[in-house]
């Protein structure tokens, strides 16, 4: 017998004794809710003002408030999670239920000056807005016990510093932020979590945060923060890397995966310093690797700059695995997605490689689409050569596979987010594509809509 979502909701409601009718709105309303949270301190506690908004979507402009379970905790200035009272119950964490567009929830037993940890464990799929200060986030980075909000704390701090660097060239990382990152690295959190938390936001992600993007300033700021953290925490990063014992036998358990992930991240950080020592460290990891994660991360760590280790590792990998199409896809992907001063030139060279096959979708995805999506520094050259080359290959691919060509073209449709010069150059190539005789319906639909 088929079971519907209504049956599922009813079963959960019967089992819990809670009326879940309002939760069914999640099945009938599109759009991710945004939730703005403001704390208002009172004499005996805190009032949490939560205001949710829902975007207009094609199926309806008039919507009802979603039910949002917001798992919440508070930390004091010493980094201790404190107890508080909600609906008569005292605990260190509560799920606050938001059921209206505008809700005020009273919490008792809280002192002033506490820092909230909101939507812990990703308790609701929302876009959360709370006015954290850098000091607040640094404390959470040092004290947070929730994995999701630990990640959010580091990401918010990184984004704040990237934006400040873009606004002021003389901006420097604070000692407290650097100390917080050092504390995270030395903490008891597992290595897999550390590797995820300490992964910096990408240029592509930064581009999604504002209606328009200063690409050059964003790229420089993202590269700057990675190098600065490596510079100030060089000894800590190296010690943590060396402390992770390399296993003679490859294992797939969680601890081993986490160790490999953190080693890869730390090696990437250290190789931003341009030191011969860390190039040799990458080569040593490559030479002694017994798994593809360590092999590829060693290669990725050195591939952005042209040096003897880069050429040695790329040649070694190709010679060893040239008979394995999937691994040669990885070889293309590492090079095409790595940003650097010669990213565009390297990409053009790879397009002439004997193993580049425009008729192989996987090879196209690992090279052309990877460059298009993951290498904004190479694609968005100020002279427009990246756009011209990409348009040329979209048209070549389209002659054989319209669906693959459309996926490649989809990376160019956000042309309005860039500066006027790049907008003009990108639009010209999109117009050239859409006017091409015999263009597939797949590509025409993507490109023509982007130009409207």
RADAWO-V871768 format. One record per residue. RES is the residue in one letter. SS is DSSP state (2 for helix, 1 for strand, 0 for the rest). BURIAL is b if it has 24 or more other C-alpha atoms within 12 Angstrom, else e. D_FIRST is the distance of its C-alpha to the first C-alpha in whole Angstrom. Layout:
RES,SS,BURIAL,D_FIRST  RES,SS,BURIAL,D_FIRST
This chain:
X,0,e,0  X,0,e,4  X,0,e,6  X,0,e,10  X,2,e,13  X,2,e,14  X,2,e,11  X,2,e,13  X,2,b,17  X,2,e,16  X,2,e,15  X,2,e,18  X,2,e,20  X,2,e,20  X,2,e,20  X,2,e,24  X,0,e,25  X,0,e,25  X,0,e,25  X,0,b,23  X,2,e,23  X,2,b,26  X,2,b,24  X,2,e,22  X,2,e,25  X,2,b,24  X,2,e,21  X,2,e,23  X,0,b,27  X,0,e,28  X,0,b,31  X,0,e,32  X,0,b,34  X,1,b,38  X,1,b,39  X,1,b,43  X,1,b,44  X,1,b,47  X,1,b,49  X,1,e,51  X,1,e,53  X,0,e,54  X,0,e,57  X,0,e,54  X,1,b,51  X,1,b,49  X,1,b,48  X,1,b,45  X,1,b,45  X,1,b,42  X,1,b,41  X,1,b,38  X,1,b,38  X,0,b,35  X,0,e,36  X,0,e,36  X,1,e,34  X,0,e,33  X,0,e,30  X,1,e,32  X,0,e,36  X,0,e,35  X,0,e,33  X,0,b,32  X,0,b,33  X,0,b,30  X,0,b,30  X,1,b,31  X,1,b,32  X,1,b,35  X,1,b,36  X,1,b,39  X,1,b,42  X,1,b,46  X,1,b,49  X,0,b,53  X,0,e,56  X,0,e,56  X,0,b,52  X,0,e,51  X,1,b,47  X,0,b,48  X,0,b,47  X,1,b,46  X,1,b,45  X,1,b,42  X,0,e,40  X,0,e,43  X,1,e,42  X,1,e,44  X,1,e,42  X,0,b,43  X,0,b,40  X,1,b,38  X,1,b,35  X,1,b,36  X,1,b,34  X,1,b,35  X,0,b,33  X,0,b,36  X,0,b,38  X,1,b,41  X,1,b,41  X,1,e,43  X,1,b,42  X,1,b,45  X,1,b,46  X,1,b,48  X,0,b,50  X,0,b,51  X,0,b,54  X,0,e,55  X,0,e,55  X,0,b,52  X,1,b,49  X,1,b,46  X,1,b,43  X,0,b,40  X,0,b,36  X,2,b,37  X,2,b,34  X,2,b,33  X,0,b,31  X,0,b,31  X,0,e,31  X,0,b,34  X,1,b,37  X,1,b,40  X,1,e,43  X,0,b,46  X,0,e,49  X,0,b,50  X,0,e,53  X,2,b,54  X,2,b,55  X,2,b,52  X,2,b,50  X,2,b,53  X,2,b,52  X,2,b,48  X,2,b,49  X,2,b,51  X,2,b,49  X,0,b,45  X,0,b,43  X,0,b,40  X,2,b,39  X,2,b,38  X,2,b,41  X,2,b,43  X,2,b,42  X,2,b,42  X,2,b,46  X,2,b,47  X,2,b,46  X,2,b,47  X,2,b,51  X,2,b,51  X,2,b,50  X,2,b,53  X,2,b,55  X,2,b,54  X,2,b,55  X,2,b,58  X,2,b,59  X,2,b,59  X,2,e,61  X,0,e,63  X,0,e,65  X,0,e,66  X,0,e,63  X,0,b,63  X,0,b,60  X,0,e,61  X,2,e,62  X,2,e,59  X,2,b,56  X,2,b,58  X,2,e,58  X,2,b,54  X,2,b,53  X,2,b,55  X,2,b,54  X,2,b,50  X,2,b,51  X,2,e,53  X,0,e,50  X,0,e,48  X,0,b,45  X,0,b,43  X,2,b,45  X,2,b,42  X,2,b,41  X,2,b,45  X,2,b,45  X,2,b,42  X,2,b,44  X,0,b,47  X,0,b,46  X,0,b,48  X,0,b,46  X,0,b,47  X,2,b,49  X,2,b,46  X,2,e,44  X,2,b,47  X,2,b,47  X,0,e,44  X,0,e,46  X,0,e,48  X,0,e,48  X,0,e,51  X,0,b,52  X,0,b,55  X,2,b,54  X,2,b,58  X,2,b,58  X,2,b,54  X,2,b,55  X,2,b,58  X,2,b,57  X,2,b,54  X,2,b,56  X,2,b,58  X,2,b,56  X,2,b,55  X,2,b,58  X,2,b,60  X,2,b,57  X,2,b,58  X,2,e,62  X,2,b,62  X,0,b,59  X,2,b,61  X,2,e,62  X,2,b,59  X,2,b,56  X,2,b,58  X,2,e,58  X,2,b,55  X,2,b,54  X,2,e,57  X,2,e,55  X,0,e,52  X,0,e,53  X,0,e,52  X,0,e,50  X,0,e,51  X,0,e,48  X,0,e,45  X,0,e,42  X,0,e,39  X,0,e,38  X,2,e,38  X,2,e,42  X,2,b,43  X,2,b,41  X,2,b,42  X,2,b,46  X,2,b,46  X,2,b,44  X,2,b,47  X,2,b,50  X,2,b,49  X,2,b,49  X,2,b,52  X,2,b,54  X,2,b,53  X,2,b,54  X,2,b,57  X,2,b,58  X,2,b,58  X,2,b,62  X,0,b,63  X,0,e,65  X,2,e,66  X,2,e,64  X,2,b,61  X,2,b,61  X,2,b,62  X,2,b,59  X,2,b,57  X,2,b,58  X,2,e,58  X,2,b,55  X,2,b,54  X,2,e,56  X,2,e,55  X,0,b,51  X,0,e,49  X,0,e,46  X,2,b,45  X,2,b,44  X,2,b,48  X,2,b,49  X,2,b,48  X,2,b,49  X,2,b,52  X,2,b,52  X,2,b,51  X,2,b,53  X,2,b,56  X,0,b,55  X,0,b,56  X,0,b,60  X,0,b,62  X,0,e,64  X,2,e,64  X,2,b,61  X,2,b,59  X,2,e,60  X,2,b,60  X,2,b,57  X,2,b,56  X,2,e,58  X,2,e,57  X,2,b,53  X,2,b,53  X,2,e,56  X,2,e,53  X,2,e,50  X,0,e,51  X,0,e,49  X,0,e,46  X,2,e,44  X,2,e,42  X,2,b,45  X,2,b,47  X,2,b,44  X,2,b,45  X,2,b,48  X,2,b,48  X,2,b,46  X,2,b,48  X,2,b,51  X,2,b,50  X,0,b,48  X,0,b,51  X,0,b,53  X,0,b,57  X,0,e,60  X,0,e,60  X,2,b,56  X,2,b,57  X,2,b,59  X,2,b,57  X,2,b,54  X,2,b,56  X,2,e,58  X,2,b,54  X,2,b,54  X,0,e,56  X,0,e,55  X,0,e,55  X,0,b,51  X,0,b,50  X,0,b,48  X,0,b,47  X,0,e,45  X,0,e,43  X,2,b,40  X,2,e,40  X,2,b,44  X,2,b,44  X,2,b,41  X,2,b,43  X,2,b,47  X,2,b,47  X,2,b,44  X,2,b,44  X,2,b,48  X,2,b,47  X,2,b,44  X,2,b,46  X,0,b,49  X,2,b,50  X,2,b,54  X,2,b,54  X,2,b,52  X,0,b,54  X,0,b,58  X,0,b,60  X,0,e,62  X,0,b,58  X,2,b,58  X,2,b,55  X,2,b,54  X,2,b,56  X,2,b,55  X,2,b,51  X,2,b,51  X,2,e,53  X,2,b,50  X,2,b,47  X,2,b,49  X,2,b,50  X,2,b,46  X,2,b,45  X,0,b,47  X,0,e,44  X,0,b,41  X,2,b,40  X,2,b,37  X,2,b,39  X,2,b,42  X,2,b,40  X,2,b,39  X,2,b,42  X,2,b,44  X,2,b,41  X,2,b,43  X,2,b,46  X,0,b,45  X,0,b,46  X,2,b,49  X,2,b,50  X,2,b,50  X,0,b,53  X,0,e,57  X,2,e,58  X,2,e,60  X,2,b,56  X,2,b,55  X,2,e,57  X,2,b,57  X,2,b,53  X,2,b,53  X,2,e,56  X,2,b,54  X,2,b,50  X,2,b,52  X,2,b,54  X,2,b,50  X,2,b,49  X,0,e,52  X,0,e,52  X,0,e,52  X,0,e,49  X,0,b,47  X,0,b,43  X,2,e,41  X,2,b,39  X,2,b,42  X,2,b,43  X,2,b,40  X,2,b,41  X,2,b,44  X,2,b,45  X,2,e,43  X,2,b,45  X,2,b,48  X,0,e,47
